[in-house]
Amino acid sequence: GTQIFESSGGKGGGGWKVVDGSFLLVWAMTVTHAATDLKVAPHKRMGDGSMDVVLIRDGATRAQITYLFLQLEHGTHVNAPYVEYYKVSELIWEPNGSSGIICIDGELSAAGSETQDRLPKMHLGKELPMSYEKMHIKIQKGLLPTFVP
């Protein structure tokens, strides 16, 4: 399962929470948008020392997923019953099996053994930069994502 350290937001509390299940998509965002028309993390605030994790649970129909992707433009996808939203300072993600992929900043970084032979031709036979295993991500306080054109 996925272990999430929920940020306390300065009001005490916080702590590890285990979120188990099968997910279609896990987004860990340090900015609101993944693209100009993909407002993945609508509650994200720049420089708040956290990342916003958006989980899309398996089990939604194709029609629901299609509608969800249309809602991403405005950030209203977070209201769907199969979407979970967490504001965290740390995340431990562990694959639940050997099928799936990990993309970082839109680039294919790792793939499970059951998935590797089904990758697009451009990735077949290439060594990926990461292994498909448990990953611990921690936000460093005081860092501010910036964009310089």
C-alpha positions in Angstrom: 0.0 0.0 0.0 0.9 3.6 -0.1 2.0 5.2 3.2 1.4 8.9 3.5 2.7 11.3 6.1 0.0 13.9 6.4 1.2 17.4 7.1 -0.2 18.9 10.3 -0.6 22.4 8.7 0.7 23.9 11.9 -2.2 22.7 14.0 -0.6 19.7 15.6 -1.4 16.2 14.6 -0.1 14.8 11.4 1.4 11.3 11.2 1.6 8.3 9.0 -1.5 7.0 7.3 -1.5 3.8 5.2 -3.7 4.0 2.1 -4.2 0.6 0.6 -5.9 -0.4 -2.6 -5.5 -0.5 -6.4 -5.0 2.9 -8.0 -5.2 3.9 -11.7 -3.1 7.0 -11.0 -1.1 8.5 -8.2 0.0 12.1 -8.6 2.4 13.8 -6.1 2.5 17.5 -7.0 4.5 20.4 -5.8 2.7 22.8 -8.1 -1.0 23.1 -9.0 -0.8 22.2 -12.7 0.8 19.3 -14.6 0.2 21.3 -17.8 -1.6 24.5 -18.7 -4.9 22.7 -18.9 -4.3 20.1 -16.1 -5.1 21.5 -12.7 -4.2 18.3 -10.8 -3.7 19.8 -7.3 -6.2 22.7 -7.0 -5.5 23.2 -3.2 -1.7 23.4 -3.6 0.0 26.6 -2.4 3.5 27.5 -3.6 6.3 27.2 -1.0 4.0 25.7 1.7 6.5 22.9 2.4 4.2 20.1 1.2 3.2 18.1 -1.8 -0.4 17.4 -2.7 -1.1 13.7 -3.5 -4.0 12.9 -5.7 -5.1 9.2 -5.8 -7.5 7.9 -8.4 -8.9 4.6 -7.3 -9.4 1.6 -9.6 -13.0 0.7 -10.2 -14.2 3.8 -12.0 -15.8 3.1 -15.4 -14.3 4.4 -18.7 -17.0 7.0 -18.9 -16.2 8.2 -15.4 -12.5 8.4 -16.1 -13.2 10.3 -19.4 -15.4 12.8 -17.5 -12.7 13.0 -14.7 -10.0 14.0 -17.3 -12.4 16.8 -18.6 -12.7 18.0 -15.0 -9.0 18.3 -14.6 -8.9 21.5 -16.5 -10.7 23.3 -13.7 -9.6 21.1 -10.8 -13.1 19.8 -10.0 -12.0 16.2 -10.4 -11.1 16.1 -6.7 -14.8 16.0 -5.9 -15.3 12.6 -7.6 -16.0 9.7 -5.2 -13.0 7.6 -6.4 -10.5 10.5 -6.1 -8.6 11.0 -2.8 -6.6 14.2 -2.0 -3.9 14.5 0.7 -1.5 17.3 1.6 1.7 15.7 2.8 5.3 16.3 3.7 6.4 12.7 3.0 5.2 9.9 0.9 6.3 6.2 0.8 4.9 4.5 -2.3 5.2 0.8 -2.7 4.0 -1.0 -5.9 1.2 -3.4 -5.2 2.3 -6.1 -7.7 4.6 -6.2 -10.7 2.5 -4.4 -13.3 2.5 -0.6 -13.6 4.7 2.3 -14.5 6.3 5.3 -12.8 6.6 8.6 -14.6 8.5 11.5 -13.1 7.8 14.9 -14.7 6.2 13.1 -17.7 9.1 10.8 -18.4 8.9 7.0 -18.0 11.3 6.2 -15.1 10.4 2.6 -14.1 8.1 -0.2 -15.1 7.0 -3.4 -13.4 8.2 -6.7 -14.9 4.7 -7.6 -16.2 4.5 -4.2 -17.9 7.9 -3.9 -19.6 7.0 -5.9 -22.7 3.9 -3.8 -23.3 5.7 -0.4 -23.3 5.7 1.8 -26.4 8.4 0.7 -29.0 10.6 3.6 -28.2 11.1 2.2 -24.7 11.4 -1.5 -25.5 14.9 -2.9 -24.6 16.0 0.3 -23.0 17.2 0.4 -19.4 15.0 2.7 -17.3 16.7 5.0 -14.8 14.8 3.6 -11.7 13.7 0.2 -10.4 10.0 -0.5 -9.8 10.1 -0.8 -6.0 9.4 1.1 -2.8 10.0 4.8 -3.0 10.4 7.4 -0.2 9.8 11.0 -1.1 10.3 13.8 1.4 9.7 17.6 0.9 12.6 19.7 2.1 11.5 22.7 4.0 12.3 26.1 2.7 12.6 25.1 -1.0 10.4 27.0 -3.4 9.7 25.7 -6.9 10.4 28.4 -9.5 9.9 28.8 -13.2 12.3 30.9 -15.2 11.5 31.1 -19.0 
